[in-house]
Amino acid sequence: MIEMRNFPRSAPLLATMALALAACDKPLDLDLRGAFGNAPSTAEAARNATTSRPQPDARGIISYPGYQVAVAERGDTLASLARRIGADPGEVARFNGMQTGDPLRKGEIIALPSRVAEPLGGPIQTPSGVDIDSLAGDAIRRADAQAVTTSDLPPATGAAPTQVGAEPVRHKVERGETAFSIARLYNVSIRSLADWNGLGSDFSVREGQFLLIPVALPGEQTDPFNEADIATVTPPGAVSPTPTPPSASKPLPIEETKPVAAPVEKVAAPDLGKTETKSSTARMSFPVKGDIIREYAKGRNEGIDISATPGAPVVAADAGTVAAITEDTNGVPIIVVRHAGSLLTVYSNVDALTIKKGDSVSRGQKLAEIRRTGTPALHFEVRDGFESVDPMSFLGTSS
């Protein structure tokens, strides 16, 4: 969590900052690549090293020989974008790690799991003599190698003419990565990365999101450092002699101190464990031990996602009856338990089931284990009939 602090206002300080910004004739260095001390500045090189993103066709499709992406319009959801280009909303949502109802920003890039009808001018062609591997260096070898399939769909209408340009690297965001760390990885500016992918003003990215890495201008170097400049930087302390400590020639005299007061008599601490009351008034208990990595959001995430160790036991949140055992589109089991009243709990991304349909289970009884492949997390839902509710209103404190 980011802690927000309120600082006292200072009129002279604000006025000085305003004059400094007004006098600056260069854009704000969002990458923080400017010079510190005598270090070489790389901000200008990073700003000028990439081209503009190609224009999509009338449907919003940018088509390369290796893959296709769709560009969202204002007011789009993932489902409306998929319907406009003739793709299956569920497949597009799963491929991008999203829900079909998720709203999209204008200009946001959505990767397509399979090819739709090509623009009238065909995919963007790589210009002759351009070595894509040399443009991206080692970074391209870290990008995903997606195998794409084709599907028969109606031809595109109102498409743009044939375009020419290098096919950019497509990077899949991993857990813990940020837009800034990805921009650093490929030596491009954060502004170019945001413009190419329609990122928001906070430059936020999500796990599983596909990003297009801006393509370098012909003849430009994406590595802005110059070895000669770096060699001229003086290492810290290289020319500063270390002073001789005062005690090296004449040690300090031994100082004898006397206690001001007599030592305090030690008293044994009471055993609080004998009086501790271990009880919980929560309607349900946590089905697995771990941290919540994705909270409940009605219409976007119908439950909570709890991180866990692969193979960790998944237990029943409350006593009930196993109402159903089914599978998702990837063949991963989903368990549904019916509880008193009209409450249901749902457990997905599990394996090694220990129960079957119709079994009666008690609170805390093992149902399955966390999968040992894929993301090590449990997706847990609480439903009142067919309506999802926030599981945190039923759960106690995580242990």
C-alpha positions in Angstrom: 0.0 0.0 0.0 1.3 3.4 -0.9 1.3 5.8 2.1 0.1 9.3 1.1 1.5 12.2 3.2 0.5 15.8 3.5 3.3 18.2 3.4 3.1 21.9 4.5 2.6 24.3 1.7 5.3 26.8 1.0 4.5 29.7 -1.4 8.2 30.5 -2.2 8.9 26.8 -2.9 5.9 26.5 -5.2 6.7 29.7 -7.0 10.3 28.5 -7.6 9.1 25.1 -8.9 6.6 26.8 -11.3 9.3 29.1 -12.7 11.7 26.1 -13.2 9.0 24.1 -15.1 8.1 27.1 -17.2 11.7 27.8 -18.2 12.3 24.1 -19.1 12.1 23.6 -22.9 12.2 19.8 -22.8 9.5 17.3 -21.8 9.4 15.8 -18.4 11.8 12.8 -18.1 9.3 10.1 -16.9 12.0 7.4 -17.2 14.3 9.2 -14.8 17.1 8.6 -17.3 18.6 12.1 -16.8 22.2 12.6 -15.6 22.9 12.3 -11.9 26.2 14.1 -11.0 28.7 13.4 -13.8 26.8 10.4 -15.2 25.8 10.5 -18.9 22.2 11.4 -19.6 20.2 8.8 -21.7 16.8 10.6 -21.7 17.1 12.1 -25.1 18.3 8.9 -26.7 15.4 6.9 -25.2 12.8 9.5 -26.4 14.1 9.6 -30.0 14.9 5.9 -30.5 11.4 4.5 -31.5 8.9 5.0 -34.3 5.2 5.6 -33.9 2.8 2.7 -33.7 1.2 1.7 -37.0 -2.4 2.8 -37.6 -5.1 0.0 -37.3 -7.7 -0.7 -39.9 -11.3 0.4 -39.7 -12.1 -2.5 -37.3 -9.2 -1.6 -35.1 -6.9 -4.5 -36.2 -3.1 -4.2 -36.5 -1.9 -7.3 -38.4 1.7 -8.6 -38.5 2.9 -11.8 -40.2 3.4 -13.4 -36.8 0.3 -12.2 -34.8 -2.5 -9.7 -34.7 -3.7 -7.2 -32.1 -6.9 -5.2 -31.7 -7.0 -1.5 -30.6 -9.9 -0.5 -28.3 -12.1 2.4 -29.0 -13.7 4.8 -26.4 -16.4 3.0 -24.4 -15.3 -0.5 -25.5 -15.5 -3.5 -23.2 -13.5 -6.6 -24.1 -16.8 -8.3 -25.2 -17.8 -5.4 -27.5 -14.3 -5.3 -29.1 -14.3 -9.0 -29.7 -17.8 -8.9 -31.3 -16.7 -6.0 -33.6 -13.7 -7.9 -35.0 -15.6 -11.3 -35.2 -13.7 -13.1 -32.4 -15.0 -15.2 -29.5 -15.2 -12.9 -26.4 -14.4 -15.8 -24.0 -11.3 -16.9 -25.9 -10.0 -13.3 -26.1 -10.7 -12.8 -22.4 -8.8 -16.0 -21.3 -5.9 -15.3 -23.6 -5.4 -11.8 -22.0 -6.2 -12.8 -18.4 -9.3 -10.6 -18.3 -13.1 -10.8 -17.9 -15.4 -10.3 -20.9 -17.1 -7.3 -19.2 -13.8 -5.5 -18.4 -13.8 -1.9 -19.6 -11.0 -0.8 -22.0 -9.2 2.5 -22.4 -9.1 4.2 -25.8 -6.1 2.9 -27.6 -5.5 -0.1 -25.3 -3.9 -3.1 -27.1 -5.6 -6.5 -26.9 -3.8 -9.6 -28.1 -5.7 -12.0 -30.3 -5.4 -15.8 -29.7 -6.2 -16.6 -33.4 -6.1 -14.7 -36.6 -9.2 -12.9 -37.9 -9.7 -11.7 -41.5 -6.7 -9.8 -42.8 -6.9 -6.2 -43.8 -7.4 -5.6 -47.5 -3.8 -4.6 -47.8 -2.6 -7.7 -45.9 -0.4 -7.8 -42.8 2.3 -5.1 -42.2 5.3 -6.2 -44.3 8.9 -6.1 -42.9 11.0 -3.7 -45.0 13.9 -5.4 -46.9 17.2 -5.3 -45.2 15.8 -4.9 -41.6 17.2 -7.3 -39.1 14.5 -7.5 -36.4 16.9 -9.5 -34.1 19.5 -6.8 -34.2 16.8 -4.2 -33.3 15.7 -5.9 -30.1 19.0 -7.7 -29.1 18.7 -10.2 -26.3 15.3 -8.9 -25.3 13.6 -10.5 -28.4 14.8 -13.9 -27.2 13.0 -13.4 -23.9 9.7 -12.6 -25.6 6.9 -15.2 -26.1 6.8 -17.5 -29.1 3.1 -17.7 -29.6 1.8 -20.3 -32.0 -1.2 -18.8 -33.8 -4.0 -20.6 -35.6 -6.3 -19.4 -38.3 -10.1 -19.3 -38.4 -12.5 -18.7 -41.4 -14.2 -15.3 -40.8 -15.8 -12.7 -43.1 -13.3 -10.4 -45.0 -12.4 -7.1 -43.5 -14.1 -3.9 -44.9 -12.7 -0.4 -45.0 -9.2 -1.7 -44.2 -6.1 0.5 -44.5 -3.7 0.1 -47.4 -0.6 -2.0 -47.2 1.8 -0.8 -44.5 5.5 -1.5 -44.1 7.3 -1.7 -40.8 9.3 -4.0 -38.5 7.2 -6.5 -36.5 7.6 -5.5 -32.8 8.4 -7.9 -30.0 5.3 -8.9 -28.0 6.0 -9.1 -24.2 3.8 -11.0 -21.8 3.8 -9.3 -18.4 4.9 -11.6 -15.6 4.1 -11.2 -11.8 6.1 -8.4 -10.2 6.9 -6.6 -13.5 6.0 -2.9 -14.1 5.8 -0.8 -17.2 9.0 0.9 -16.0 10.9 -2.3 -15.5 9.8 -3.6 -19.0 10.8 -0.3 -20.6 14.2 -0.6 -19.0 14.5 -4.3 -20.1 14.1 -3.3 -23.8 15.8 0.1 -23.5 12.8 2.1 -24.7 11.1 5.1 -23.0 8.1 4.6 -20.8 6.2 7.2 -22.9 6.8 5.2 -26.1 5.7 2.0 -24.4 2.5 3.8 -23.1 1.7 5.3 -26.5 2.1 2.0 -28.3 -0.1 0.1 -25.8 -2.7 2.7 -24.7 -1.6 2.6 -21.1 -3.3 4.8 -18.5 -1.7 7.9 -16.9 -0.5 5.7 -14.0 1.3 3.3 -16.4 -0.3 0.3 -14.7 0.0 -3.2 -16.3 -1.5 -6.5 -15.2 -0.1 -10.0 -15.0 -0.8 -11.8 -18.3 -1.1 -8.6 -20.3 0.6 -8.5 -23.8 2.6 -5.4 -24.6 4.0 -4.4 -28.0 7.6 -3.2 -27.6 8.1 0.0 -29.7 10.3 -0.5 -32.7 13.6 1.5 -33.0 14.0 4.1 -35.7 16.2 3.0 -38.7 19.8 3.6 -37.7 19.1 4.4 -34.1 20.7 2.6 -31.1 18.4 1.5 -28.3 21.3 1.2 -26.0 22.0 4.9 -25.2 25.2 4.4 -23.1 28.6 5.4 -24.5 31.6 3.6 -23.1 33.9 6.6 -23.5 31.6 8.7 -21.5 31.3 6.1 -18.8 35.1 5.7 -18.6 35.4 9.4 -17.7 33.2 9.2 -14.7 35.4 9.2 -11.5 34.5 6.4 -9.1 33.4 7.6 -5.7 36.3 8.1 -3.3 39.0 7.5 -6.0 40.7 10.8 -5.3 39.6 11.4 -1.7 42.2 10.3 0.8 40.9 8.5 3.8 41.6 10.4 7.0 43.5 8.7 9.8 41.2 7.9 12.7 42.0 10.0 15.9 42.4 6.9 18.0 45.0 5.3 15.7 47.9 7.1 17.3 46.5 7.6 20.8 43.9 5.2 22.0 41.1 6.6 24.1 41.4 6.2 27.9 39.5 3.4 29.5 36.3 4.9 31.0 34.8 3.4 34.1 31.1 4.0 34.5 29.0 3.5 37.6 25.3 2.6 37.5 23.0 5.4 38.6 20.4 3.1 40.2 20.3 -0.5 41.5 19.2 -3.2 39.0 15.5 -3.8 38.8 14.3 -7.1 40.2 13.1 -9.4 37.4 9.5 -10.5 37.7 8.3 -13.6 35.7 5.8 -12.7 33.0 2.3 -14.1 33.3 1.4 -17.1 31.0 -1.2 -15.5 28.7 -1.7 -18.7 26.9 -3.7 -20.1 29.8 -6.2 -17.2 29.6 -6.3 -16.9 25.7 -9.7 -17.5 24.2 -9.5 -19.0 20.8 -12.9 -18.5 19.1 -14.2 -17.1 15.9 -17.6 -15.6 15.1 -17.0 -15.6 11.4 -19.6 -17.4 9.3 -16.9 -19.2 7.3 -13.1 -19.9 7.6 -10.4 -19.4 4.9 -10.3 -22.4 2.5 -6.5 -22.1 2.2 -3.6 -20.4 4.0 -2.2 -17.4 2.0 -2.4 -13.8 1.0 -5.3 -12.3 -1.1 -3.7 -11.3 -4.4 -7.0 -10.3 -6.1 -10.0 -8.8 -4.3 -13.7 -9.2 -5.1 -15.1 -6.8 -7.7 -18.7 -7.3 -8.8 -18.8 -8.0 -12.6 -15.0 -8.2 -12.9 -13.9 -10.8 -10.3 -16.8 -12.7 -8.8 -14.6 -14.0 -5.9 -11.2 -13.6 -4.4 -7.9 -15.1 -5.4 -5.7 -16.5 -2.6 -2.0 -17.3 -3.2 -0.9 -20.7 -1.8 1.9 -23.2 -2.0 1.5 -25.8 -4.8 0.0 -28.9 -3.2 -1.3 -27.1 -0.2 -4.6 -28.5 1.2 -7.9 -26.8 0.2 -10.6 -27.2 2.9 -14.3 -26.5 3.1 -15.1 -23.0 4.3 -18.1 -24.3 6.2 -20.1 -27.5 6.7 -22.3 -28.5 3.8 -22.8 -31.0 0.9 -20.8 -31.3 -2.3 -23.4 -30.1 -4.8 -21.4 -30.4 -8.0 -17.9 -31.2 -9.4 -17.3 -29.8 -12.9 -14.3 -28.6 -15.0 -13.4 -25.3 -16.7 -12.4 -25.1 -20.4 -8.9 -26.2 -19.6 -10.1 -29.4 -17.8 -9.3 -28.0 -14.3 -11.7 -29.2 -11.6 -14.2 -26.8 -10.0 -15.9 -27.8 -6.7 -19.3 -26.4 -5.5 -20.5 -26.9 -1.9 -24.0 -26.1 -0.8 -24.4 -24.7 2.8 -27.3 -23.8 5.1 -29.8 -21.4 3.5 -29.1 -20.6 -0.1 -25.3 -20.1 0.2 -22.9 -21.8 -2.1 -19.1 -21.8 -2.1 -17.0 -22.4 -5.2 -13.3 -23.6 -5.3 -11.4 -23.6 -8.6 -7.8 -24.1 -9.7 -7.5 -27.3 -7.6 -6.4 -30.9 -8.1 -6.2 -34.2 -6.3 -9.8 -34.2 -5.1 -10.6 -36.1 -2.0 -14.4 -35.9 -2.2 -17.2 -36.7 -4.7 -20.6 -35.3 -5.5 -23.2 -35.8 -2.8 -20.6 -36.1 0.1 -21.3 -34.3 3.3 -18.3 -32.2 4.4 -17.5 -30.5 7.7 -15.9 -27.1 8.2 -12.1 -27.4 7.7 -12.4 -30.8 5.9 -9.9 -31.3 3.0 -11.5 -31.1 -0.4 -8.5 -31.0 -2.7 -5.1 -29.5 -3.2 -3.6 -26.5 -5.0 -2.5 -27.4 -8.5 1.3 -28.0 -8.9 1.2 -26.4 -12.4 0.2 -23.0 -13.4 -0.5 -20.1 -11.0 -0.3 -21.4 -7.4 -3.5 -19.7 -6.2 -7.1 -20.6 -5.2 -10.1 -18.8 -6.8 -12.8 -18.8 -4.1 -16.4 -17.6 -4.5 -19.4 -17.2 -2.2 -22.8 -17.1 -3.9 -26.3 -16.4 -2.5 -28.3 -18.4 -5.0 -27.0 -17.3 -8.4 -25.6 -13.9 -7.2 -22.0 -13.6 -6.2 -21.3 -11.8 -2.8 -18.0 -10.5 -1.3 -16.4 -13.5 0.4 -14.7 -11.2 2.9 -18.1 -10.5 4.6 -18.2 -14.2 5.6 -14.6 -14.9 6.4 -12.6 -14.3 9.6 -9.0 -13.3 9.8 -6.6 -15.2 7.6 -4.3 -17.5 9.5 
